[in-house]
Structure formats: structure tokens, C-alpha cells
């Protein structure tokens, strides 16, 4: 196993272990980690303190410290009381939130001494990382850092991180007169949240005034930004606000009445090779543009192929190795044993090789809103198609859109027929094949560039596209079939929604997923959107990341079994 493969597996195991620990400590079975963020069901929970932000390179003990801190916050802190007492000023609230987190971290159960060690280790690691980030080189950063150090030390009774004592000494001496009374009260009232909050508010107001005084200096000095620092001042920003979630309502026509999904007419439906819809000269230019984007991404197909093989490959018999000193007796060597009685290499062993007998199909939503994401999505799919082939797996790239806007020819026929009620899907479906399973990546390179042709993107009927892709996959012989649906929104065809009800296509997509998941592993990849209302397993793809391995690592996580 390569270092990259081992790291991917390690991160997954750490995340699963931490999620199990939080569930056990809090008693809440709905808690789990997604993209290093704690969720309850589909809802992300807020990060109350900067040291609770998990990084990709955190080891198990540090990650356990984060998990233990989150579990204590859920079990020890009265959330309603905390919200009622929280100050409105963002800077003051940041300090108030931090102090409440320190309070709960000072109250681990006596029967769990390892929890206290985990929390301490996490605090030390965060403190050293904060210092190395350069944030303590400004007055603003040093003030925040000093407050965090002396307050946690006072609340928990643990010493200040030894490596930073000299750094904070002068600032601690300057703050002592204004914070002394409230600092003493923090330790004394840590068992009483409301009494503790009175002293925490006093410290928050004092530090808020100090931060306001250093704000202009921070601007003049070009104060560096860092997620761990910005979080202190913005505790209200949650992942659910940054990443919208797909809407998935219930259809009156399908869900409530029990009626079957209908298609008004299939006479105009088409399935085409995407490259046939692009002029050859234009396709060449689009391929050059895609190559430039792939180059900027800076991802090695070889590395990605190794990680894919680690995720997809299964042990398989691949013949026999003869001439062994142990194993199964090889009948072909018996004569050799008679002629040379001392010969010991008369056995054979079965050869076991990892084989990625897997078909991975990328199904791309080619609706109009996806044009804004076409280039990063095309680069991701192109690199995956090439790397899957290197890993010994099979890849297919498909797309779905409509042949026209606002109903097209089926809509015209429906209007001529007098607009009958509940006509069902009311547009001409267009399914696109960018790369089929039989075509190697090298031959499919030009065709994949058609992903950048903007006028192919119209509207989308997701449920029928998923069924189409699954039918193609079931016709193949691979042992494992994985369908990755890349979309930036709920199913949408304007004519269908207006003629039936707004959630007609939503209901059909959910029904299709339930029906198809028995034979195909279906995953949702939300392009800037959380698709968990539809897909049992999904990830959010951040297309603003123009280089690096992070988006590929997110998709790799979806390829694991489970």
C-alpha cells in the first residue's frame, strides 16, 4: 500500500472512530462526521471554538480531543440558556463562546481520565499551530491568544502551554488588572453555567473593547487571515449557510394520489454522442482549454490511480506460481523429485492479485446552471476517467439535459391537444454519451471536451437519467457498479413542473433511487450544494478550489463500500 493510500484509509478510520465516540458520549445516534464537520442527520452543528476545527493531518489523539470537546458541549452545556445570555456584538460573542467551551472541557467525567488527556493534547497542539501561523505577530492576534491561554488555564486548573509562556507574559501582565476579578470567578463558578456566564460576559466586554482598539492596527499591518482566527469572530457562520441544501418536496400528483410517473410522449427523446453535437474545430479548441485547466489542477493521474486501486481493488485468483518450496504439490515436478531427491521446489502456490473489477459511471447534470461549473467538473471527470483506466477499472461518462427549453416539441403537442391534466414529463429528453465503457480514455479525450460546450446545457430530468445510466451499467459484466451523479440542484424542467406540480420530478427521482440502489451503488456529488435530501451517500464538491487534491479526495471517499 502506498503512502497516499494509507493516508486516505487512516483519515476515514479516524473519522469513524471519532463519530462513534461522540455518539457514545452524547447518547445521540444521529451524530456523524461529514467532511470533518459534525452533523446531526443532515444538519451541520456549529463550531463553538477555533480549536474544534479539524484539519486533514490531525492524528487520532488530536481528533479524539476535538470529538470529546464536542461531546461535552452537547451534554454539559444548556444550549437554550447559553443563547439567552450570549452578547450581540460579534467579537464579544466569540470570546463568550470560547469561555463556555473551556468550561465544559473542565468537566470531563471522573471515570474517563483519558478524555482529560485528549482535551489537553488538543489544546496544546492548537496553541502551537496558532503560534506557528504568524497570527501572534500582531497585537490583535496576540491579545486573543493570550486571553485563550490564561482563561483556559484558570478554568481547568492546568498550566499555560509551556512553549508560549514567554510570548504571552507581557500581554498577560497588561491584562491582569482588568480581568483579575472575573478570572477568579470563572474557576469558582464553573459548575454553575449561569453564574459562570456573568464573569464570562465581563471578560468578553473587556476583550471586545481591546479588540476594537487594535482593529485599525490590524488593517494597517495587513493582519493575516486564518480559519482558526476568523472563527473566533464569526461563530454564527455555519456550514448550512455556506452550502445550500437541495429542496425535495412531496409531489401531490405522485406522492399523495399514488399515481404512476408518466411521460407525455417519447417520440422526440434522443440519445446522442456528445461530440456529434460539436463542430470538430470547436471540439479541438475546447480540448485545449480543458488541457490547460487539467494542468493547473496539478493532480498526478498516477497518484490518483493508486488511491483508486486501494479503494476499488479486491483480491482475485490470477493463476499459479510454480517452483515454490511450500504450498500445493505440483504433479508436473514429480519426475524431477525422483531424479533429484534433494530438490525441494516441487510445490506451487495460488497467485492472488488485487483487481479493480469495477465500473464507475459519472452522470453529469447538464442543466443551464451547471455551465458556471463546467470547467472544474470537466477537469475532475477527465482526470478520474484517465486514472480509473490506469487502476484497471472501467469508466463511463454520461450526461443528461433536454432537447429544448420550456417543453420543446412535446409541449407544443400538449398545447395542441387542449392541455390535458397531469401530462407527466413534458419535454424532449436528451441523453449524452461523452465516453462509453468500451472506449479507452485516449480515444475519448476529444469527446470529453464537449463538456465545455455551453449550449448543450438546458434543463434536467434526473430520475429518468439515473434509470438510463443504471440500465447501461447492468448490461456490463463488472462485479461492482458505482454511479456518481454530479448535480448542482434539484430536478428541474419548467414545463413539467407547471403542468403537474413543482415536486413532480423530485418524487420521481427519490422513487428511482430506491428502486435502483439494490443493484447499483449510487452516490450524489453536489456541486456547491448538499444533495443529501435525495442521495443516501453524498458529498459537496467545492469548485472554487482551482488546484490541489482536495476535491478528488472527497470523491474518493464516496467510492468506499458502505
GIPE-V352744 format. One line per field, one symbol per residue. ss: DSSP state (2 for helix, 1 for strand, 0 for the rest). phi: phi as a letter, one per 30 degrees, with the letter a starting at -180 (. if undefined). Layout:
ss->???
phi->???
//
This chain:
ss->0022222222222222222222222200001111001111001100000222000000022222222222222222002222222000022222222222222220000000222222222222222222220022202222222222222222220000022222222222222222222222222200002222222222222222222222222222000000222222200000222200100000022222000000100000011112222002222222222222222220002222222222220111111111110001102222222220000000111111111001111111101222222222222222222222220001111111110000022222222200000000100011111110000022222222222202220101022222222222220000011111111000010222222000022222222222220000111111100100000001111000000002222222220000
phi->.ddddddddddddddddddddddddcicdddacbhibdbciccdcdcdaddcdccdcdddddddddddddddddccddddddddcddddedddeddddddddddddbdeddbdddddddddddddddddddddjdddcddddddddedddddddddicddeedceddceddddddeddceddddddddcddcdddedddddddddddedddddcdddddddiedcaeddddecbdddcddddcdcddbdcdddcdddidddbbdacdcdbbbddddcbdedddddddddddddddddicdeddddddddddcdbdbdbjbcdicdakddcedcddddddbeddcdccbbddcbdbcdbccccccdcdeddddcedddddddddddddddddiccbbbbbbabdachjhdddddddddjhddhdidbacdbcccdadddddedddeddddddcddddcbbbcdeddddddddddddccddbbbccccbcadeabedddddcadcdddddddddddddddbbdcbccddibdcddccdbabcccdddcajcedddddedddddk
//
